[in-house]
Every structure is written in structure tokens, then in C-alpha cells.
């Protein structure tokens, strides 16, 4: 857990207008020149030790990792503020072309790391919002840094935060034809990995609950795929759908309110979309067709479900009401579409598309318009959205007999694709909610 407070008198509650309007980056499809920013050396306000530079470095890494910001190195700085409360010498920061300035301080007290920061519009010569303070246990110091970076990112882009979040994923070991897999969770940037299962049983596609406390996934513990639910804290597990004889359940996902679980159930060679009450286990079919329906995902308002179906002859994307009904096809391009997932903003659907011997991660509007490919490679698949709906993480597999899956992220413009820094092969990411 972290706590936060605004620092009274350290800034303005409303956005400050620069001479030509607010200091703001807009995330568009055009070529974006990263905004130059500076972080003045943070101050040690008591016992900060090694945390001082670690916090400052992580804030910078979060911001530059978006591709929207460029840090001006400390070697170019003219000003050297003597304390966190010292007045800002705007002319010195203008001289090195910094548009935004971050100042901060760190202290350690009572087993907690306390991080303070301020953000300034250099050319307007005024603060951008209030100063803020975050604290976390020393073992979770990264969370305080992520939350500070989230605030800077949101003030400079107008978008929601996403740095202080976790990702569930599957680690893969062993040869390509005999992979051992286990489920882990990590910070969005690949740090702080925690293992939730061992690799004794094949596991696939972990999916967070809306509050991040539970995890759905597919397990082959019985020899056949079955949907499971795990409590992330206690690691207790229960099987969903009762494991009826002759059936297989897979691709489970929670509704936005956590009340329902939607998944695929295979019987007699045919799979349909089913819905289950997460508390009682009561279930019912949402589709009933002689085709393969899978990979369901709710809209953020819980009123619709997008899914993959081959009812038209090849896998395409369809939308239906959350209680079933006649589906509407939304994908019409060449090739095969799959693994759709609704953006948390509600405005887009991300998907995997295979066409022309290549795999792509793409996005489209919810009516199927404005389809856009963000990636292209030998094998890209399984997108998942950041909490703010502006970044997508996915699995990229390298070609060849020893090809390895790795996690990558890309923003919705397709400009900023980056590997996730995690040791070893990994697949099936699912981006969880912002942490409280």
C-alpha cells in the first residue's frame, strides 16, 4: 500500500497556461518530438541513502519509456537547487531547453520511503499543479516512485496513469516441443516478479479480476484444459465449470464488476461462449452455433462482449450483448482475426491478425472502423491493454526451432515498441488495474 497527500502551498490546483496554452503532449498518430524535461537532483531529507537515486532514476525511466519524453542529462544542468523548497531559477532551465522541470526529495522514516515532487512549466515560469507526497514501505519503494511518475505523465499528457500497475504472465522454460510453464505477476516494467504456480502443470492465459485480487487461467492439471480461479494473496485455487465429463473450458475473463465470468466451453467438438456467476458457479450458454466461439472480452460498461468466431468460414471478430443475442461481425479484412480485448476506455478493441504470412497486433473502433496495425512480425499475439487504454502489451515469438516468446509493449500510435525487461521467455500477458 502507498499513501498520498497534496503539499499545501506548493503549487496551483488548476492547470497553468503557458503563453501558447497548457504545457501538454497529445498522443496522436503524427510524428512526435519527445518533450525535453529535466529532473533536478533530488534532495535527501533524512536517511534516504541508496533510495534517493533509485527513486529519481525510476521516475525518469518511466517517463522516457513512453517515448513521449526526453530527459536532459544532469551534466547539462546549470541550476543546482539547494533544497526542495528553494525557488526555481527558470532562466537556467530555459537555457538548456527544458520544457518541464521535476524537483523532488526523499526521506526514510519508520520503515517507509517518503517521496515528494513538484512539476513546473519552465517557459510559463509557474508550477503545473500541486506538489504531492507519496510513501510506501522500504520493500515497495518502487511504488512511490511509480506513483510520482504517474502524476507527471498525467499532467503532461492529460491521459490516465499506468506505471503503478502489475502484469500477470506465463514464464516458459525448456525445448519448444516440451515447454514447462508457470504463472507469475510483475510490475509493469518487469521488476518484482512473484511466482503464483510451479511448472508441474501446463498453464495458460492468466487474467486479472477488476480489483486485481483474483486471477483466472487455464490449467491442464486434469489432462484437459479447464478454467481455474486463484486468490492472488492466498494462492488458493478452485476449478470453474465443474469439470463436466467430456468438456473443456478455457479463455476465462471477468466482467468489469467482477460478478460474472465469461469463457469458452467445448463439448462434442464444438465450443460456445458461456457465462458463469463468479459466486455461485451457475452458468449458461450465450452462443449456440455449429462453429468455434472463443476469446470473449467484456466492454468496460459490461453491456457487450467481443469474441472470436469462425461462423463465417474463417476466424473473425463479433460483438453481442452481455446476455447473448445475435452477434454482429466487426472485422472484414483478409486473413484471420483473434484474441480480441476491449480497451478500458471503451473506444477501441485490440486483436491479433494473421495475414500474408505475418502476424500483427492491431486496433479498431468498436464498430470495426479505423482498423490499424501496430506491429508486424513472424508471430505477434495476445494483446492486453494498460489501465489507461493507451499502451498494449503482447507476446512476440522469434522464428526458428529454438524460437522464444518475449513480452513487448507498443503505444496506440504504433511508434514506441519496446521489449519488457524480464529474464527468460514469457508469454500470455494480462495487464492488471492500477494499484490502490
HELIX and SHEET records of a PDB file:
HELIX    1   1 UNK A   51  UNK A   64  1                                  14    
HELIX    2   2 UNK A   74  UNK A   76  5                                   3    
HELIX    3   3 UNK A   90  UNK A   94  1                                   5    
HELIX    4   4 UNK A  138  UNK A  140  5                                   3    
HELIX    5   5 UNK A  141  UNK A  157  1                                  17    
HELIX    6   6 UNK A  241  UNK A  243  5                                   3    
SHEET    1   A 6 UNK A   2  UNK A   7  0                                        
SHEET    2   A 6 UNK A 131  UNK A 137 -1                                        
SHEET    3   A 6 UNK A 112  UNK A 121 -1                                        
SHEET    4   A 6 UNK A 100  UNK A 109 -1                                        
SHEET    5   A 6 UNK A  35  UNK A  39  1                                        
SHEET    6   A 6 UNK A  69  UNK A  71  1                                        
SHEET    1   B 4 UNK A   2  UNK A   7  0                                        
SHEET    2   B 4 UNK A 131  UNK A 137 -1                                        
SHEET    3   B 4 UNK A 112  UNK A 121 -1                                        
SHEET    4   B 4 UNK A 126  UNK A 127 -1                                        
SHEET    1   C 5 UNK A   2  UNK A   7  0                                        
SHEET    2   C 5 UNK A 131  UNK A 137 -1                                        
SHEET    3   C 5 UNK A 112  UNK A 121 -1                                        
SHEET    4   C 5 UNK A 100  UNK A 109 -1                                        
SHEET    5   C 5 UNK A  43  UNK A  44  1                                        
SHEET    1   D 2 UNK A  17  UNK A  18  0                                        
SHEET    2   D 2 UNK A  21  UNK A  22 -1                                        
SHEET    1   E 4 UNK A 194  UNK A 195  0                                        
SHEET    2   E 4 UNK A 180  UNK A 187 -1                                        
SHEET    3   E 4 UNK A 165  UNK A 173 -1                                        
SHEET    4   E 4 UNK A 425  UNK A 434 -1                                        
SHEET    1   F 4 UNK A 203  UNK A 208  0                                        
SHEET    2   F 4 UNK A 214  UNK A 219 -1                                        
SHEET    3   F 4 UNK A 226  UNK A 231 -1                                        
SHEET    4   F 4 UNK A 237  UNK A 239 -1                                        
SHEET    1   G 4 UNK A 247  UNK A 254  0                                        
SHEET    2   G 4 UNK A 260  UNK A 267 -1                                        
SHEET    3   G 4 UNK A 270  UNK A 277 -1                                        
SHEET    4   G 4 UNK A 283  UNK A 285 -1                                        
SHEET    1   H 4 UNK A 293  UNK A 298  0                                        
SHEET    2   H 4 UNK A 304  UNK A 309 -1                                        
SHEET    3   H 4 UNK A 316  UNK A 321 -1                                        
SHEET    4   H 4 UNK A 324  UNK A 329 -1                                        
SHEET    1   I 4 UNK A 336  UNK A 342  0                                        
SHEET    2   I 4 UNK A 348  UNK A 355 -1                                        
SHEET    3   I 4 UNK A 358  UNK A 365 -1                                        
SHEET    4   I 4 UNK A 372  UNK A 373 -1                                        
SHEET    1   J 4 UNK A 380  UNK A 385  0                                        
SHEET    2   J 4 UNK A 391  UNK A 397 -1                                        
SHEET    3   J 4 UNK A 405  UNK A 411 -1                                        
SHEET    4   J 4 UNK A 418  UNK A 419 -1                                        
END                                                                             
